[in-house]
Amino acid sequence: MLSTQHVESINAVTHKYVNSHSSLIGFFNEIQAMLASELQKAEYRDYLENLPYNIGSSASSRVFPKLVEYLKLVLTDELFQIQKAQIDVCFKYNALPIPIGQFSLYNNANIVNNDACIEDHSDKRQVALKSLIGCVDLNNIIELWEVKHMNANTVSTNCIVLLQDQSHVCTCLLLFSEGLVCCYFFQVILKTPKAKFAITLIKNRWFKNGADLSKNLRSDDVNLNSKEIENKISKQQIYGEYSVLVQKLAALASEFNLMHISATLRGLIQQVEQANTNACRRRAKRIKSSMENSTTKNKVVNAKSPSGDIYTCRNCSNHGHNARSCVEPCRICNKNGYTYLNCQNKENV
């Protein structure tokens, strides 16, 4: 399929630029540009495939709607997808504050242990925190944060340093190596209002030609005040925690040929589904019709009457009987022997 698309794209360039007015050098340049674009897209696909986690594509749009919309406006399509992927996966991490006096405890970059599972080292630090802030005056540091994947067995962490000038540095060095803002920083944004995003953090080469970079994103552009958003973030984090555990379990089961794991998981899933089904049945209530609701309201009102009965006579307005069994005179002509239901003057009223 990819080879067919490759040939079709070359044919499209050929039909577009090979004519009586085209030059050989122009045709060659267009072919080179097409090949460079395909190479960039292939590198992006490889980047996504190498990510050790699944990406929830709608999470960032719900929590950072204005930010995502603005990035889509100014970034190229490929780089927008890469930056958005970093925002999406931030919900699968958890950030904890670090006392400034304890930054020396993070003196080493992560060392990969070959005996451990590879998923435990997907987020290793590229540089030691002490080395990263060694040339920074401690008075310029606002906060320090440790960001760790919610996989309970992960041993790799990254650290975010928030500075007075509203910039930041991260031990993953993505901001320096790729010119993009990492997922660890967006997780810190969810935790503290002191973390500020600025479009100038992203390198200029990733912007579209003529992109308007003058727009300032306010702190309230991050939609974190809604109860619905907080609930969705919580669900996303729970999903992220269990998804990485399942991935690691699958890797271990495949490595050691543990065939009984699947049966155990199916039994656990059935227990959870059955428990939730029973809980929903206990909470479920039949929805009443409008007639039943009106009858209930009448019963509540009539229960306050002296007789405590549910009937109110339309002939004499007394409680405890209806118009058919009423013995009072007709309310229209005041004659005895019948009620307004059988009165001859009823049609004239």
N, C-alpha and C positions, 0 to 999 in steps of 0.2 A: 504493500500500500504506500509506504513512504517513497519507494523508488518510483512508482507511478506519479506521485505528486511532484517529485523532483523533476521528472521529464516534462510534465505538463507546465511547470513553472518556467523551465528553459524555453519551451515552445512559445509560451506567452511573451517572453522577452524577445524572442526571435521575430514573431509576427509584429510586435510593436515597433521595433527599432531597425529592422532590416527592410528598407524600401529604397526608392530611387534617390532619396535625399539623405540617407544615413551614411555615416562614415564607419570604417572598421574600428577605429579607436573608441568611438562612442558606444558601439555595440559591445566591445570588450569591457568597457567600464561598467556598463549596465549588468553584464553577466557577473562581474566581480562583486558588485553591490548586492545582487541577488544571492550569491553564494555566501557572502558575509552575513546577510540577514538570516539565512537558513542555519548557519553555524551558531549564531547567537541564540536562535530559538532552540536548537538542539542542546546547547549548554544549559539553557533554562530548564528544559525537560529533565536533563540529568540531575540538575540541582534539586528539583522537586522529588525525583525518585530516590535521591540519597537522604532525604529528610527522614529521621527515625520516628516519625509520628504522623498521624493522619491530620489533615487540615480541614477544619470546619469553615467553609467559605463564607458563611453568612454571619459569623460571630462578630467580626470587626465592623460590618455595616450596621449592626444593631447598637453597638456600644460607642463607636467613633464615626457616626454617620457623616458629619461635615468634613472631618479629616479625610476619610476615604474618598469622598466626592472631590475634594480639592486635589488630592494626590493623583486621582485619575485624570484630572484636568491638566496637570502640569508635567506629569511623568510620561515617558514613552510606555507603550503597552506592555512590553516584556518586563521592564523594570517596575512598573506598577504592580504586576502580578507577584513579583518577587518581594517587594516591600509589603504588599497586602498579606502575603503568606506569613511574614514575620509578625504582623499584627494579629493574624488569626491564631497562631500557635501560642501567643502569650498567655492564653487562658489555661494552658496546661502546666503552668509554672506557679510557684508560690514564692513571694518575696518577704523577707524578714529583715528588720533593721539591725545594723551592726553598730555597737558603741564605737565612737571614733577612737577611743583609747585602746581598742582591741584589734585594730586593723593589722597589727604585726602578726597575729595568729594566721593570717592568710598570706604567708610569706613565700609560698611555693606555688608554682604552676602545677596542674594536675599531672600525675604520673600514671600512665595506663598500666594496669595490672593484667597481664596476659591470661591469668588464671580466672579472671572474672568474666561475666557476660559482657559482650560488646555494647549492649544497650546502656550499661551503667556508665559509659564514658563518652556518650554522644555530646555532652555539653562541657567538656573539659576547658579549663581556663588556658588561654594562650600566653598569659603573662601573670606574674605574681602581683597581688594587689599592692604590696609594699613598694615594688619597683614602679608600678604605674603612677603612684602618687608621691614618689620620692622627691620629685622636683616641684611639688605643689605645696604652698603654704597651707598648713592645717586650718588656719583661720578662714581660708577661702572655701573650705568644704562645708556644705550645709548638712548633708546626710550621707550615710553609707548603707547600702542594701546588699544582702545576699539573696540571690535568686537560684532556686533549685527546682528541677523537674519533680512533679508530684509522684513519680514512681518511688515507692517507699525504699527501694534498694539502691537508688542511684547514689553514687559517691562523688559525682562531679557537680560543682557549683560555679557560678559566675558572680561577680561583684560589680555594682553600679556605684559610681561616685558622683553626687550632685554638687555642682559648684555655684558660687555666688553669682556669676554672670549668666545663670540659667542654662549653661552647657552641662555636659556630662561626659564621663569616660566609662568604658566597660572593659572587663578583662577578656571578653571574647574578641575584641579588636575588630569587629565587623565594620564599625564606623570608620576606622582607619584603612582597612584593607579593601573594602568594597564601596565605601561612601554611602552606606545605608544604615538606617536605625534598626537596632536589633530587637528581638522579641523580649529580651530581659528588661529593656528600658520601658516598653509598653506595659509590662507587668508591674513595674514600679509606679507608673502613672496611675494604675488602678488603686494603688495603696496610699499615695501621698499627693497632696496638691502642690507640693514644692517641685515636683518633676514637671518641667515645661517642654513641650515639643515646639520646635521652630523648623520651618521649611529649609532654612539655611544649613541645617545639619546634614542634609543630603548634598552630595557633590553636584556641581553645576552640569557635568557632562551627562547626567541622567535626565535632564529636563528637555522638554520639547522646544523646538525653535520658536522664539517669540512668546514663551510662557510667561504669564503675569505672576511674578513672585512677590508682589507688593502687598498681597492680602495677609493680614495678621489673624491667626487663629487664637481666639480667646480661650481661657481655661474652661469656661462653661460650654465650649463646643464639644467637650467630652461628656457624653450623656450617661452620668452615673447616678443621678438622683432618683430615677424611676425604680419603683419596687419591682416592676416587671423586668427591667434590665438586670437588677441585682439577682433576681431569681434565675434568669437565663445564664448569667455568668456562673452562678453556683452550679447549675446543671452542666454547663460546659466543662467546669473544672472537675466535677465528679466523673463525667464521661472520659475526660483526659486521663485521670488517675487510673481508672479501671482498664482503659484501652491499652496503656503501656504495660500494665500487669499481665493482660491477656497475651500481648505480643511476646513478652518475656517467657511466659508459661509455654506458649507455642514453640518458641525456640528451644527451650529445655526439653520439651516432649519429643521434638524432632531429633535432637541430638542424642538423647538416651533411649529413643524408641519406646516411649511410655504410652502404650496403646490404651491403658485404662483411664487416662486423663479425660478423654472425650466423653466417656460414659459418666464420669463423676460430674463434669460440667453440665451435661444434659439433665442429670438429676437435680443439681442445684438450681438450674434455670426453671425447671418444672415446679420446684418448691417455692421459688420467689413468685412466679406467675400465679400459682394457686393461692398463696397468701394475699397477694394484691387483689385477686378476683374476689375472694371472700370479704376483704375489707371494703371493697367497692359495693358489694351487695348489701352489707350492713348499713352503709351510709346512704344507699339509694332510696329515694322516696318517689311515690307515684305523683305525677304532675296532675293537679286538679283542673277540671274544666272551669270556664267562666261561670256557668250555672252553679256549680258546687261552691265556688268562692263566694258568690252572692248569697247563697243559702246560709253559708257559715257566718257571714256578716250579720244577716238577719237574726240568726240564733243568738249571736253575741249581744245584739241590741235588745232583743226581746227577753233575754235572760235577766235584764235589769228591771223588768216590769214587776208589779206587785205580786202577780200570780206565779211568776217564774215560768210560765208556759211559753211555747214558741209561737202561738197563734195570736194574731191581732185582727179583730173584726173590722171590716171596711164599712159596716153599716152604723155601728155605734162607737167604734174606736176603742172598745174595751178589750182586755186581754182574756185569753182562755178559751175562745171559741172563734168560729168564722161566721161569715155573713149568712151562709145557708142554715145554720142552726141558731141564729140570733132570734130572740123573742122580743126585742125592742121594736118600737114603731119605725116605719120607713123614714129614712133620713131626708127623703125628698118631699113627701107630702105629709109626714107625721101621722099617718093612719096606722092602726094596729092590724095584725093579721098577716102581714107580709113585710118583706124588706125591700130595699131599693132594687134588688135583682128582678122582682116581679112587678115593679111599679109601672103603671101606664104612662106616667109623665117622665120616665127615664130618658126617652128620646128627645124631649124638649129641653133637657138640661144641658 
